[in-house]
């Protein structure tokens, strides 16, 4: 129904406004993975985890990266 695509658009806009927001990056990676863009999701997760920042979805991000 286009919800994932719309979500991606909103998350990308949010990320452009706050490029260091780890939670937004994580949720964008989830949306990318759900839309079939595993390479894009993997790249974003790898960049996110390389920062070694602590954020609420840290464990979920590690799990998702391992699943991709």
Buried (B, 14 or more C-beta within 10 A) or exposed (E): EEEBEEBBEBBBEBBEEEEEBBBBBBBBBBBBBEBEBEEBBBBBBEEBBEEEEEBEBBEBBEEBBEEB
